[in-house]
Each structure stands twice: as structure tokens, then as C-alpha cells.
Amino acid sequence: MDFYFSLNLSFEQFKPYYQGIAEAVQVRDVNGKILQINGRHFRQFLTSEGVHGQFRLTIDSQGHFQSIKRVN
């Protein structure tokens, strides 16, 4: 199952997730569903500007994380 959403966090806003102080990034997908995603999954997308873009989250039939990809 795939979920599509946008995320725009500055470097400072993302810092607690990078440091492990905060865990779940909360986003709303394009259909209005609220998702909580462990911040560690966004580390690969972090730049000096932060984490910005449109993403696709894929989960399996049990709701377990499979992958996250930037789609723009």
C-alpha cells in the first residue's frame, strides 16, 4: 500500500529527529490520512536546507514499513 505526502522541514526543525530526541514525524497524506513515520527514515533526504519534497511511503499488508522514496 502506498501513501503520498509532502514534507517541508528546515534543518533546525529536523534536528531533533536526526539526534533521536524525537521519533515520529507526523504528516497528512494526499487523501487526508494522518501518518506517523519514524524520523530515521528521512535522514537519507536531509540536506543543509532540511528535508523537502514529495514522498511515497510503502507499507506491507500488516502495516509495516517497506520503503520511502522522494517522488519529485
N, CA, C and O atoms as a GROMACS GRO file, in nm:
protein
  288
    1MET      N    1   0.085  -0.117   0.000
    1MET     CA    2   0.000   0.000   0.000
    1MET      C    3   0.090   0.124   0.000
    1MET      O    4   0.188   0.129   0.074
    2ASP      N    5   0.056   0.221  -0.082
    2ASP     CA    6   0.136   0.344  -0.094
    2ASP      C    7   0.060   0.466  -0.042
    2ASP      O    8  -0.062   0.477  -0.058
    3PHE      N    9   0.135   0.555   0.019
    3PHE     CA   10   0.082   0.683   0.066
    3PHE      C   11   0.171   0.793   0.011
    3PHE      O   12   0.294   0.781   0.012
    4TYR      N   13   0.111   0.900  -0.036
    4TYR     CA   14   0.184   1.013  -0.093
    4TYR      C   15   0.163   1.135  -0.006
    4TYR      O   16   0.051   1.162   0.038
    5PHE      N   17   0.272   1.209   0.020
    5PHE     CA   18   0.263   1.328   0.106
    5PHE      C   19   0.380   1.421   0.077
    5PHE      O   20   0.480   1.382   0.017
    6SER      N   21   0.364   1.545   0.121
    6SER     CA   22   0.471   1.645   0.113
    6SER      C   23   0.529   1.665   0.251
    6SER      O   24   0.460   1.652   0.352
    7LEU      N   25   0.658   1.697   0.255
    7LEU     CA   26   0.724   1.728   0.381
    7LEU      C   27   0.818   1.844   0.358
    7LEU      O   28   0.898   1.843   0.264
    8ASN      N   29   0.809   1.944   0.443
    8ASN     CA   30   0.895   2.061   0.435
    8ASN      C   31   0.940   2.098   0.575
    8ASN      O   32   0.872   2.172   0.647
    9LEU      N   33   1.056   2.047   0.613
    9LEU     CA   34   1.114   2.077   0.743
    9LEU      C   35   1.252   2.140   0.722
    9LEU      O   36   1.333   2.090   0.645
   10SER      N   37   1.277   2.250   0.792
   10SER     CA   38   1.410   2.310   0.786
   10SER      C   39   1.508   2.220   0.859
   10SER      O   40   1.469   2.126   0.929
   11PHE      N   41   1.637   2.248   0.842
   11PHE     CA   42   1.739   2.170   0.912
   11PHE      C   43   1.717   2.176   1.062
   11PHE      O   44   1.727   2.073   1.130
   12GLU      N   45   1.686   2.294   1.114
   12GLU     CA   46   1.664   2.310   1.259
   12GLU      C   47   1.540   2.234   1.305
   12GLU      O   48   1.540   2.175   1.413
   13GLN      N   49   1.434   2.234   1.225
   13GLN     CA   50   1.313   2.160   1.261
   13GLN      C   51   1.338   2.010   1.262
   13GLN      O   52   1.278   1.937   1.341
   14PHE      N   53   1.425   1.962   1.173
   14PHE     CA   54   1.452   1.819   1.164
   14PHE      C   55   1.555   1.770   1.265
   14PHE      O   56   1.562   1.650   1.293
   15LYS      N   57   1.632   1.860   1.319
   15LYS     CA   58   1.742   1.823   1.409
   15LYS      C   59   1.701   1.727   1.522
   15LYS      O   60   1.773   1.631   1.546
   16PRO      N   61   1.588   1.748   1.593
   16PRO     CA   62   1.551   1.653   1.699
   16PRO      C   63   1.529   1.510   1.648
   16PRO      O   64   1.555   1.414   1.720
   17TYR      N   65   1.481   1.495   1.524
   17TYR     CA   66   1.462   1.361   1.467
   17TYR      C   67   1.597   1.300   1.432
   17TYR      O   68   1.618   1.180   1.452
   18TYR      N   69   1.686   1.381   1.380
   18TYR     CA   70   1.820   1.334   1.344
   18TYR      C   71   1.896   1.289   1.468
   18TYR      O   72   1.968   1.189   1.466
   19GLN      N   73   1.879   1.364   1.576
   19GLN     CA   74   1.950   1.334   1.700
   19GLN      C   75   1.884   1.222   1.781
   19GLN      O   76   1.941   1.175   1.879
   20GLY      N   77   1.765   1.180   1.741
   20GLY     CA   78   1.695   1.074   1.813
   20GLY      C   79   1.617   1.123   1.932
   20GLY      O   80   1.564   1.043   2.009
   21ILE      N   81   1.607   1.256   1.950
   21ILE     CA   82   1.531   1.313   2.060
   21ILE      C   83   1.381   1.296   2.034
   21ILE      O   84   1.304   1.266   2.125
   22ALA      N   85   1.341   1.316   1.910
   22ALA     CA   86   1.202   1.296   1.867
   22ALA      C   87   1.201   1.176   1.773
   22ALA      O   88   1.299   1.149   1.704
   23GLU      N   89   1.090   1.103   1.771
   23GLU     CA   90   1.084   0.983   1.687
   23GLU      C   91   0.995   0.997   1.566
   23GLU      O   92   1.042   0.988   1.453
   24ALA      N   93   0.866   1.020   1.588
   24ALA     CA   94   0.769   1.012   1.479
   24ALA      C   95   0.743   1.148   1.414
   24ALA      O   96   0.702   1.243   1.480
   25VAL      N   97   0.766   1.153   1.285
   25VAL     CA   98   0.728   1.269   1.204
   25VAL      C   99   0.582   1.246   1.165
   25VAL      O  100   0.548   1.141   1.110
   26GLN      N  101   0.498   1.342   1.193
   26GLN     CA  102   0.356   1.328   1.159
   26GLN      C  103   0.328   1.406   1.032
   26GLN      O  104   0.359   1.525   1.023
   27VAL      N  105   0.268   1.339   0.934
   27VAL     CA  106   0.233   1.402   0.806
   27VAL      C  107   0.090   1.364   0.771
   27VAL      O  108   0.034   1.269   0.826
   28ARG      N  109   0.033   1.439   0.679
   28ARG     CA  110  -0.100   1.408   0.627
   28ARG      C  111  -0.084   1.374   0.480
   28ARG      O  112  -0.030   1.453   0.402
   29ASP      N  113  -0.132   1.255   0.440
   29ASP     CA  114  -0.119   1.216   0.300
   29ASP      C  115  -0.219   1.292   0.214
   29ASP      O  116  -0.303   1.366   0.265
   30VAL      N  117  -0.210   1.272   0.083
   30VAL     CA  118  -0.293   1.348  -0.010
   30VAL      C  119  -0.442   1.320   0.007
   30VAL      O  120  -0.525   1.398  -0.039
   31ASN      N  121  -0.476   1.209   0.072
   31ASN     CA  122  -0.617   1.176   0.096
   31ASN      C  123  -0.665   1.214   0.236
   31ASN      O  124  -0.778   1.184   0.274
   32GLY      N  125  -0.577   1.282   0.312
   32GLY     CA  126  -0.616   1.330   0.444
   32GLY      C  127  -0.582   1.238   0.560
   32GLY      O  128  -0.608   1.272   0.675
   33LYS      N  129  -0.525   1.122   0.532
   33LYS     CA  130  -0.488   1.027   0.639
   33LYS      C  131  -0.363   1.078   0.710
   33LYS      O  132  -0.266   1.117   0.646
   34ILE      N  133  -0.366   1.075   0.843
   34ILE     CA  134  -0.250   1.117   0.922
   34ILE      C  135  -0.160   0.996   0.943
   34ILE      O  136  -0.203   0.891   0.989
   35LEU      N  137  -0.033   1.014   0.909
   35LEU     CA  138   0.068   0.908   0.921
   35LEU      C  139   0.174   0.951   1.021
   35LEU      O  140   0.209   1.069   1.029
   36GLN      N  141   0.226   0.856   1.096
   36GLN     CA  142   0.340   0.880   1.183
   36GLN      C  143   0.453   0.791   1.135
   36GLN      O  144   0.441   0.668   1.133
   37ILE      N  145   0.563   0.855   1.096
   37ILE     CA  146   0.675   0.784   1.035
   37ILE      C  147   0.801   0.812   1.117
   37ILE      O  148   0.830   0.927   1.150
   38ASN      N  149   0.874   0.708   1.149
   38ASN     CA  150   0.997   0.727   1.226
   38ASN      C  151   1.091   0.820   1.150
   38ASN      O  152   1.119   0.799   1.032
   39GLY      N  153   1.141   0.923   1.218
   39GLY     CA  154   1.227   1.023   1.157
   39GLY      C  155   1.353   0.967   1.096
   39GLY      O  156   1.409   1.028   1.004
   40ARG      N  157   1.400   0.853   1.144
   40ARG     CA  158   1.524   0.796   1.088
   40ARG      C  159   1.510   0.764   0.939
   40ARG      O  160   1.610   0.762   0.867
   41HIS      N  161   1.387   0.741   0.893
   41HIS     CA  162   1.366   0.710   0.753
   41HIS      C  163   1.389   0.830   0.661
   41HIS      O  164   1.403   0.813   0.540
   42PHE      N  165   1.392   0.950   0.718
   42PHE     CA  166   1.412   1.070   0.638
   42PHE      C  167   1.557   1.117   0.636
   42PHE      O  168   1.590   1.210   0.562
   43ARG      N  169   1.644   1.056   0.714
   43ARG     CA  170   1.784   1.100   0.721
   43ARG      C  171   1.851   1.102   0.585
   43ARG      O  172   1.933   1.190   0.557
   44GLN      N  173   1.819   1.006   0.500
   44GLN     CA  174   1.881   0.999   0.367
   44GLN      C  175   1.845   1.118   0.279
   44GLN      O  176   1.913   1.146   0.181
   45PHE      N  177   1.738   1.190   0.314
   45PHE     CA  178   1.694   1.304   0.235
   45PHE      C  179   1.736   1.438   0.294
   45PHE      O  180   1.706   1.543   0.238
   46LEU      N  181   1.806   1.436   0.407
   46LEU     CA  182   1.846   1.558   0.476
   46LEU      C  183   1.958   1.629   0.402
   46LEU      O  184   2.060   1.569   0.367
   47THR      N  185   1.939   1.759   0.381
   47THR     CA  186   2.042   1.846   0.325
   47THR      C  187   2.064   1.961   0.423
   47THR      O  188   1.999   1.966   0.528
   48SER      N  189   2.152   2.050   0.390
   48SER     CA  190   2.174   2.167   0.476
   48SER      C  191   2.050   2.256   0.483
   48SER      O  192   2.038   2.339   0.572
   49GLU      N  193   1.958   2.237   0.389
   49GLU     CA  194   1.832   2.312   0.387
   49GLU      C  195   1.723   2.243   0.467
   49GLU      O  196   1.621   2.304   0.500
   50GLY      N  197   1.742   2.117   0.499
   50GLY     CA  198   1.641   2.040   0.572
   50GLY      C  199   1.592   1.923   0.488
   50GLY      O  200   1.666   1.868   0.407
   51VAL      N  201   1.466   1.886   0.508
   51VAL     CA  202   1.403   1.777   0.433
   51VAL      C  203   1.282   1.836   0.361
   51VAL      O  204   1.186   1.880   0.424
   52HIS      N  205   1.288   1.837   0.229
   52HIS     CA  206   1.183   1.900   0.149
   52HIS      C  207   1.149   1.810   0.031
   52HIS      O  208   1.238   1.751  -0.030
   53GLY      N  209   1.021   1.800   0.000
   53GLY     CA  210   0.982   1.728  -0.120
   53GLY      C  211   0.851   1.654  -0.105
   53GLY      O  212   0.782   1.663  -0.003
   54GLN      N  213   0.820   1.582  -0.209
   54GLN     CA  214   0.703   1.494  -0.212
   54GLN      C  215   0.755   1.352  -0.202
   54GLN      O  216   0.855   1.316  -0.266
   55PHE      N  217   0.687   1.272  -0.123
   55PHE     CA  218   0.736   1.138  -0.092
   55PHE      C  219   0.628   1.033  -0.111
   55PHE      O  220   0.508   1.062  -0.106
   56ARG      N  221   0.674   0.909  -0.132
   56ARG     CA  222   0.585   0.793  -0.136
   56ARG      C  223   0.631   0.696  -0.028
   56ARG      O  224   0.745   0.648  -0.031
   57LEU      N  225   0.543   0.667   0.066
   57LEU     CA  226   0.567   0.568   0.170
   57LEU      C  227   0.498   0.439   0.127
   57LEU      O  228   0.381   0.440   0.091
   58THR      N  229   0.571   0.328   0.132
   58THR     CA  230   0.514   0.198   0.100
   58THR      C  231   0.517   0.111   0.226
   58THR      O  232   0.620   0.098   0.291
   59ILE      N  233   0.400   0.053   0.258
   59ILE     CA  234   0.392  -0.040   0.371
   59ILE      C  235   0.338  -0.173   0.321
   59ILE      O  236   0.275  -0.180   0.215
   60ASP      N  237   0.363  -0.279   0.398
   60ASP     CA  238   0.311  -0.411   0.360
   60ASP      C  239   0.168  -0.428   0.411
   60ASP      O  240   0.112  -0.336   0.470
   61SER      N  241   0.111  -0.545   0.389
   61SER     CA  242  -0.029  -0.569   0.426
   61SER      C  243  -0.051  -0.570   0.577
   61SER      O  244  -0.165  -0.555   0.622
   62GLN      N  245   0.055  -0.586   0.656
   62GLN     CA  246   0.044  -0.580   0.802
   62GLN      C  247   0.071  -0.439   0.856
   62GLN      O  248   0.067  -0.418   0.977
   63GLY      N  249   0.098  -0.345   0.767
   63GLY     CA  250   0.122  -0.207   0.808
   63GLY      C  251   0.266  -0.177   0.843
   63GLY      O  252   0.296  -0.073   0.901
   64HIS      N  253   0.358  -0.268   0.808
   64HIS     CA  254   0.500  -0.247   0.838
   64HIS      C  255   0.570  -0.170   0.726
   64HIS      O  256   0.541  -0.188   0.608
   65PHE      N  257   0.660  -0.085   0.766
   65PHE     CA  258   0.739  -0.004   0.674
   65PHE      C  259   0.811  -0.091   0.572
   65PHE      O  260   0.872  -0.192   0.606
   66GLN      N  261   0.803  -0.050   0.445
   66GLN     CA  262   0.878  -0.116   0.338
   66GLN      C  263   0.982  -0.021   0.279
   66GLN      O  264   1.100  -0.055   0.268
   67SER      N  265   0.936   0.100   0.239
   67SER     CA  266   1.030   0.194   0.180
   67SER      C  267   0.970   0.334   0.179
   67SER      O  268   0.850   0.353   0.194
   68ILE      N  269   1.058   0.429   0.160
   68ILE     CA  270   1.016   0.568   0.138
   68ILE      C  271   1.104   0.624   0.029
   68ILE      O  272   1.226   0.606   0.030
   69LYS      N  273   1.042   0.692  -0.065
   69LYS     CA  274   1.116   0.749  -0.179
   69LYS      C  275   1.066   0.890  -0.207
   69LYS      O  276   0.947   0.920  -0.191
   70ARG      N  277   1.157   0.975  -0.248
   70ARG     CA  278   1.119   1.108  -0.294
   70ARG      C  279   1.066   1.092  -0.436
   70ARG      O  280   1.129   1.025  -0.518
   71VAL      N  281   0.953   1.153  -0.466
   71VAL     CA  282   0.892   1.134  -0.597
   71VAL      C  283   0.895   1.259  -0.684
   71VAL      O  284   0.835   1.260  -0.791
   72ASN      N  285   0.962   1.364  -0.640
   72ASN     CA  286   0.971   1.484  -0.726
   72ASN      C  287   1.115   1.517  -0.754
   72ASN      O  288   1.143   1.614  -0.824
   0.00000   0.00000   0.00000
